[in-house]
Amino acid sequence: MLLFVGLGNPGREHARQRHNIGFMALDRIADDHGFGPWRDKFQGQVSEGRLGDEKVILLKPSTYMNLSGQSVGAAMRFHKIPVEDLTVLHDELDLAPGKCRAKRGGGHAGHNGLRSIHQHCGPDYGRVRLGIGHPGRKELVSGYVLHDFSKYDEQWLDDLLRGVSDGARALAARDDAGFMNAVALRTTPQRPKPPRKPAPGKPPGPRPEGPRETRLSADPARPSSAAPASSPEPEAEAETLSPLEKLKRRFS
């Protein structure tokens, strides 16, 4: 049995905030893969189902972000789930919006939800880091993560959540490369294929036209330039001879 935890804050007023992208990812997985209805348990909401060959519990803690570890620890103890079978999906300031990374173990990097899970469960769990970008200055972080996604964010957000859901079976099978590939197919624009090159010896374009037929002019008063030049008439040639030449020609 595996435990997938999405991080966020409970309540309708927090539903579309950047800090709640972990909740959004679990909702998409539950909808797309036919998980059971959400019910209150372990100081949170749980939904159960299967991803491939694995039985998976989805958990959204209702303790608010800073106390997420209480809910996660209670679920792990009840189901005797080792930390190696825990995966946490959470917002990541250090990744550009729409980017995603899967990793195992490591520090909490100041994330309050991860910090709480470290305290209750240890650091050796899997993480799916969902990029939301950084506001630029540390003092702006709190307001930024607790603000709703903008209309500009909607396109990449939908692609990212669909990609996470597409790769959920691979994630459950511990195939991080397969999971990342599924996300990339949704979030990375496909480059257009280059035009096919013509086969050697064949012209690249349409066949050239054959020689054009030369047409003679139909106007009798305007002879065609293609008509052969006529030879001078004998009478006209005789007019050019001298009297002596005419006499010689007459008796020759």
C-alpha positions as a Markdown table, in Angstrom:
| # | Residue | x | y | z |
|---|---|---|---|---|
| 1 | Met | 0.0 | 0.0 | 0.0 |
| 2 | Leu | 1.2 | 3.5 | -0.9 |
| 3 | Leu | 0.4 | 6.9 | 0.5 |
| 4 | Phe | 0.2 | 9.9 | -1.8 |
| 5 | Val | 0.0 | 13.2 | 0.1 |
| 6 | Gly | -1.0 | 16.5 | -1.4 |
| 7 | Leu | -0.1 | 19.7 | 0.6 |
| 8 | Gly | -2.3 | 22.7 | 0.9 |
| 9 | Asn | -4.7 | 24.5 | 3.3 |
| 10 | Pro | -8.3 | 23.5 | 3.9 |
| 11 | Gly | -11.3 | 25.7 | 3.2 |
| 12 | Arg | -12.9 | 27.1 | 0.1 |
| 13 | Glu | -11.1 | 30.4 | 0.4 |
| 14 | His | -7.7 | 28.6 | -0.1 |
| 15 | Ala | -8.9 | 26.2 | -2.9 |
| 16 | Arg | -7.3 | 28.1 | -5.9 |
| 17 | Gln | -4.2 | 29.4 | -4.1 |
| 18 | Arg | -0.7 | 28.5 | -5.3 |
| 19 | His | 0.1 | 26.8 | -2.0 |
| 20 | Asn | -2.7 | 24.4 | -2.7 |
| 21 | Ile | -1.4 | 22.9 | -5.9 |
| 22 | Gly | -0.7 | 19.6 | -4.1 |
| 23 | Phe | -4.4 | 19.3 | -3.3 |
| 24 | Met | -5.3 | 20.1 | -6.9 |
| 25 | Ala | -3.0 | 17.3 | -8.2 |
| 26 | Leu | -4.6 | 14.7 | -5.9 |
| 27 | Asp | -8.1 | 15.8 | -7.0 |
| 28 | Arg | -7.1 | 15.3 | -10.6 |
| 29 | Ile | -5.7 | 11.9 | -9.9 |
| 30 | Ala | -8.8 | 10.8 | -8.0 |
| 31 | Asp | -11.1 | 12.0 | -10.8 |
| 32 | Asp | -9.2 | 10.5 | -13.7 |
| 33 | His | -8.4 | 7.1 | -12.1 |
| 34 | Gly | -11.8 | 6.3 | -10.5 |
| 35 | Phe | -10.9 | 6.6 | -6.8 |
| 36 | Gly | -13.5 | 6.4 | -4.1 |
| 37 | Pro | -15.3 | 9.4 | -2.5 |
| 38 | Trp | -13.3 | 11.6 | -0.2 |
| 39 | Arg | -14.0 | 11.0 | 3.5 |
| 40 | Asp | -12.7 | 12.6 | 6.7 |
| 41 | Lys | -9.9 | 10.6 | 8.4 |
| 42 | Phe | -6.5 | 11.1 | 9.9 |
| 43 | Gln | -7.1 | 14.8 | 10.5 |
| 44 | Gly | -7.6 | 15.2 | 6.7 |
| 45 | Gln | -9.5 | 13.8 | 3.8 |
| 46 | Val | -8.7 | 10.4 | 2.2 |
| 47 | Ser | -9.7 | 8.7 | -1.0 |
| 48 | Glu | -8.7 | 5.1 | -1.9 |
| 49 | Gly | -8.1 | 3.4 | -5.2 |
| 50 | Arg | -5.6 | 1.6 | -7.4 |
| 51 | Leu | -2.9 | 2.8 | -9.7 |
| 52 | Gly | -1.8 | -0.2 | -11.8 |
| 53 | Asp | -1.0 | -3.0 | -9.5 |
| 54 | Glu | -0.7 | -0.8 | -6.4 |
| 55 | Lys | -3.4 | 0.1 | -3.8 |
| 56 | Val | -3.0 | 3.8 | -3.1 |
| 57 | Ile | -4.4 | 6.1 | -0.4 |
| 58 | Leu | -4.6 | 9.8 | -1.3 |
| 59 | Leu | -4.4 | 12.2 | 1.7 |
| 60 | Lys | -5.1 | 15.9 | 1.9 |
| 61 | Pro | -4.3 | 17.1 | 5.5 |
| 62 | Ser | -6.8 | 19.4 | 7.1 |
| 63 | Thr | -4.3 | 20.6 | 9.7 |
| 64 | Tyr | -3.1 | 23.6 | 7.7 |
| 65 | Met | 0.2 | 23.6 | 6.0 |
| 66 | Asn | 2.5 | 24.0 | 9.1 |
| 67 | Leu | 1.1 | 20.9 | 10.8 |
| 68 | Ser | 0.8 | 18.6 | 7.8 |
| 69 | Gly | 3.1 | 16.0 | 9.5 |
| 70 | Gln | 0.5 | 15.3 | 12.2 |
| 71 | Ser | -2.0 | 14.0 | 9.6 |
| 72 | Val | 0.6 | 12.2 | 7.5 |
| 73 | Gly | 2.1 | 10.5 | 10.5 |
| 74 | Ala | -1.3 | 9.3 | 11.8 |
| 75 | Ala | -2.1 | 7.7 | 8.4 |
| 76 | Met | 1.3 | 6.0 | 8.2 |
| 77 | Arg | 1.1 | 4.5 | 11.7 |
| 78 | Phe | -2.4 | 3.2 | 11.2 |
| 79 | His | -1.7 | 1.5 | 7.9 |
| 80 | Lys | 1.9 | 0.6 | 8.9 |
| 81 | Ile | 3.2 | 2.3 | 5.7 |
| 82 | Pro | 7.0 | 2.7 | 5.7 |
| 83 | Val | 8.5 | 6.1 | 4.8 |
| 84 | Glu | 9.8 | 4.6 | 1.5 |
| 85 | Asp | 6.1 | 4.2 | 0.3 |
| 86 | Leu | 5.2 | 7.9 | 1.0 |
| 87 | Thr | 5.1 | 10.4 | -1.8 |
| 88 | Val | 4.4 | 14.1 | -1.2 |
| 89 | Leu | 3.1 | 16.4 | -3.9 |
| 90 | His | 3.8 | 20.1 | -3.1 |
| 91 | Asp | 4.3 | 23.6 | -4.5 |
| 92 | Glu | 7.9 | 24.6 | -5.4 |
| 93 | Leu | 9.1 | 28.2 | -5.5 |
| 94 | Asp | 12.5 | 27.3 | -7.0 |
| 95 | Leu | 10.9 | 25.8 | -10.2 |
| 96 | Ala | 9.5 | 27.9 | -13.0 |
| 97 | Pro | 5.7 | 27.8 | -13.4 |
| 98 | Gly | 4.6 | 24.5 | -15.0 |
| 99 | Lys | 7.8 | 22.7 | -14.4 |
| 100 | Cys | 7.9 | 19.4 | -12.4 |
| 101 | Arg | 10.6 | 17.3 | -10.7 |
| 102 | Ala | 10.4 | 14.0 | -8.9 |
| 103 | Lys | 13.0 | 13.1 | -6.3 |
| 104 | Arg | 13.5 | 11.0 | -3.2 |
| 105 | Gly | 14.9 | 12.3 | 0.1 |
| 106 | Gly | 16.6 | 15.6 | 0.8 |
| 107 | Gly | 15.9 | 18.7 | 2.8 |
| 108 | His | 12.8 | 20.7 | 3.2 |
| 109 | Ala | 14.2 | 24.0 | 1.8 |
| 110 | Gly | 12.2 | 26.1 | 4.2 |
| 111 | His | 8.8 | 24.7 | 3.0 |
| 112 | Asn | 6.7 | 24.6 | 6.2 |
| 113 | Gly | 4.6 | 21.5 | 5.1 |
| 114 | Leu | 7.8 | 19.5 | 4.3 |
| 115 | Arg | 9.4 | 20.7 | 7.6 |
| 116 | Ser | 6.5 | 19.3 | 9.5 |
| 117 | Ile | 6.6 | 15.9 | 7.7 |
| 118 | His | 10.3 | 15.7 | 8.4 |
| 119 | Gln | 9.6 | 16.1 | 12.1 |
| 120 | His | 7.0 | 13.3 | 12.1 |
| 121 | Cys | 8.2 | 10.9 | 9.4 |
| 122 | Gly | 11.8 | 11.6 | 8.6 |
| 123 | Pro | 13.3 | 12.9 | 5.3 |
| 124 | Asp | 13.5 | 9.7 | 3.2 |
| 125 | Tyr | 10.2 | 10.0 | 1.3 |
| 126 | Gly | 9.5 | 10.8 | -2.3 |
| 127 | Arg | 8.5 | 14.2 | -3.5 |
| 128 | Val | 6.8 | 15.6 | -6.6 |
| 129 | Arg | 7.9 | 19.3 | -6.8 |
| 130 | Leu | 5.3 | 21.3 | -8.7 |
| 131 | Gly | 6.8 | 24.6 | -9.9 |
| 132 | Ile | 4.9 | 27.8 | -9.2 |
| 133 | Gly | 7.8 | 30.3 | -9.7 |
| 134 | His | 9.2 | 32.8 | -7.3 |
| 135 | Pro | 8.0 | 36.4 | -6.8 |
| 136 | Gly | 11.5 | 37.7 | -6.8 |
| 137 | Arg | 12.0 | 38.8 | -3.2 |
| 138 | Lys | 11.8 | 36.8 | 0.0 |
| 139 | Glu | 9.5 | 39.2 | 1.7 |
| 140 | Leu | 6.9 | 38.7 | -1.0 |
| 141 | Val | 6.8 | 34.9 | -0.7 |
| 142 | Ser | 4.0 | 34.6 | 1.9 |
| 143 | Gly | 1.6 | 36.8 | -0.1 |
| 144 | Tyr | 2.5 | 35.1 | -3.3 |
| 145 | Val | 1.8 | 31.5 | -2.3 |
| 146 | Leu | -1.4 | 32.5 | -0.6 |
| 147 | His | -2.7 | 34.2 | -3.7 |
| 148 | Asp | -5.0 | 32.6 | -6.3 |
| 149 | Phe | -3.6 | 31.5 | -9.6 |
| 150 | Ser | -4.1 | 34.1 | -12.2 |
| 151 | Lys | -6.0 | 33.6 | -15.5 |
| 152 | Tyr | -2.5 | 33.6 | -17.2 |
| 153 | Asp | -1.6 | 30.6 | -15.1 |
| 154 | Glu | -4.7 | 28.5 | -16.0 |
| 155 | Gln | -3.3 | 27.0 | -19.3 |
| 156 | Trp | 0.0 | 25.7 | -17.9 |
| 157 | Leu | -1.6 | 24.7 | -14.6 |
| 158 | Asp | -4.2 | 22.5 | -16.4 |
| 159 | Asp | -1.4 | 20.9 | -18.5 |
| 160 | Leu | 0.7 | 20.2 | -15.4 |
| 161 | Leu | -2.1 | 18.6 | -13.4 |
| 162 | Arg | -3.1 | 16.5 | -16.4 |
| 163 | Gly | 0.5 | 15.4 | -16.8 |
| 164 | Val | 0.8 | 14.4 | -13.2 |
| 165 | Ser | -2.4 | 12.4 | -13.5 |
| 166 | Asp | -1.2 | 10.8 | -16.7 |
| 167 | Gly | 2.0 | 9.7 | -15.0 |
| 168 | Ala | 0.4 | 8.6 | -11.7 |
| 169 | Arg | 0.6 | 4.8 | -12.5 |
| 170 | Ala | 4.3 | 5.2 | -13.3 |
| 171 | Leu | 4.8 | 7.1 | -10.1 |
| 172 | Ala | 3.1 | 4.3 | -8.1 |
| 173 | Ala | 5.4 | 1.8 | -9.9 |
| 174 | Arg | 8.5 | 3.9 | -8.7 |
| 175 | Asp | 9.2 | 4.7 | -12.4 |
| 176 | Asp | 10.3 | 8.3 | -12.0 |
| 177 | Ala | 11.6 | 8.5 | -15.6 |
| 178 | Gly | 8.2 | 7.3 | -16.9 |
| 179 | Phe | 6.4 | 9.7 | -14.7 |
| 180 | Met | 8.5 | 12.6 | -15.9 |
| 181 | Asn | 8.0 | 11.6 | -19.5 |
| 182 | Ala | 4.2 | 11.6 | -19.1 |
| 183 | Val | 4.3 | 15.1 | -17.6 |
| 184 | Ala | 6.6 | 16.4 | -20.4 |
| 185 | Leu | 4.2 | 15.1 | -23.0 |
| 186 | Arg | 1.6 | 17.5 | -21.6 |
| 187 | Thr | 3.8 | 20.5 | -20.6 |
| 188 | Thr | 6.4 | 20.6 | -23.4 |
| 189 | Pro | 5.1 | 22.0 | -26.8 |
| 190 | Gln | 5.8 | 19.5 | -29.6 |
| 191 | Arg | 8.0 | 20.8 | -32.3 |
| 192 | Pro | 6.6 | 20.7 | -35.9 |
| 193 | Lys | 8.2 | 18.0 | -38.0 |
| 194 | Pro | 10.6 | 19.3 | -40.8 |
| 195 | Pro | 9.4 | 18.8 | -44.4 |
| 196 | Arg | 10.4 | 15.5 | -46.0 |
| 197 | Lys | 13.5 | 15.7 | -48.2 |
| 198 | Pro | 13.0 | 14.4 | -51.8 |
| 199 | Ala | 14.6 | 11.1 | -52.7 |
| 200 | Pro | 18.0 | 11.3 | -54.5 |
| 201 | Gly | 17.7 | 11.9 | -58.2 |
| 202 | Lys | 14.1 | 13.2 | -58.0 |
| 203 | Pro | 13.2 | 16.8 | -58.5 |
| 204 | Pro | 12.1 | 18.5 | -55.3 |
| 205 | Gly | 9.1 | 20.2 | -56.9 |
| 206 | Pro | 6.5 | 19.5 | -59.6 |
| 207 | Arg | 7.7 | 18.3 | -63.0 |
| 208 | Pro | 8.9 | 21.1 | -65.3 |
| 209 | Glu | 6.7 | 21.9 | -68.3 |
| 210 | Gly | 7.8 | 20.8 | -71.8 |
| 211 | Pro | 8.8 | 23.2 | -74.6 |
| 212 | Arg | 6.1 | 25.6 | -75.5 |
| 213 | Glu | 4.6 | 25.5 | -79.0 |
| 214 | Thr | 5.4 | 28.5 | -81.2 |
| 215 | Arg | 2.2 | 29.7 | -82.8 |
| 216 | Leu | 2.2 | 31.6 | -86.2 |
| 217 | Ser | 0.4 | 34.9 | -86.4 |
| 218 | Ala | -3.2 | 34.5 | -87.6 |
| 219 | Asp | -3.2 | 38.1 | -89.0 |
| 220 | Pro | -2.3 | 38.1 | -92.7 |
| 221 | Ala | -1.3 | 41.7 | -92.6 |
| 222 | Arg | 1.2 | 41.0 | -89.9 |
| 223 | Pro | 3.5 | 38.1 | -90.8 |
| 224 | Ser | 4.8 | 35.9 | -88.1 |
| 225 | Ser | 8.4 | 36.4 | -87.0 |
| 226 | Ala | 8.9 | 32.7 | -87.3 |
| 227 | Ala | 8.2 | 32.7 | -91.1 |
| 228 | Pro | 11.3 | 32.4 | -93.4 |
| 229 | Ala | 12.5 | 35.4 | -95.3 |
| 230 | Ser | 11.6 | 35.3 | -99.0 |
| 231 | Ser | 14.3 | 35.5 | -101.7 |
| 232 | Pro | 14.4 | 38.6 | -104.0 |
| 233 | Glu | 12.4 | 38.4 | -107.3 |
| 234 | Pro | 14.4 | 37.9 | -110.6 |
| 235 | Glu | 13.1 | 41.2 | -112.0 |
| 236 | Ala | 14.1 | 43.1 | -109.0 |
| 237 | Glu | 17.6 | 41.6 | -109.2 |
| 238 | Ala | 17.9 | 42.5 | -112.9 |
| 239 | Glu | 17.3 | 46.2 | -112.1 |
| 240 | Thr | 20.5 | 46.3 | -110.2 |
| 241 | Leu | 22.8 | 45.1 | -113.1 |
| 242 | Ser | 24.8 | 47.5 | -115.4 |
| 243 | Pro | 24.1 | 47.6 | -119.2 |
| 244 | Leu | 27.4 | 45.6 | -119.9 |
| 245 | Glu | 26.4 | 42.9 | -117.4 |
| 246 | Lys | 22.9 | 42.7 | -118.9 |
| 247 | Leu | 24.5 | 42.2 | -122.4 |
| 248 | Lys | 26.8 | 39.5 | -121.2 |
| 249 | Arg | 24.0 | 37.7 | -119.5 |
| 250 | Arg | 21.8 | 37.9 | -122.6 |
| 251 | Phe | 24.5 | 36.2 | -124.9 |
| 252 | Ser | 25.9 | 33.8 | -122.3 |
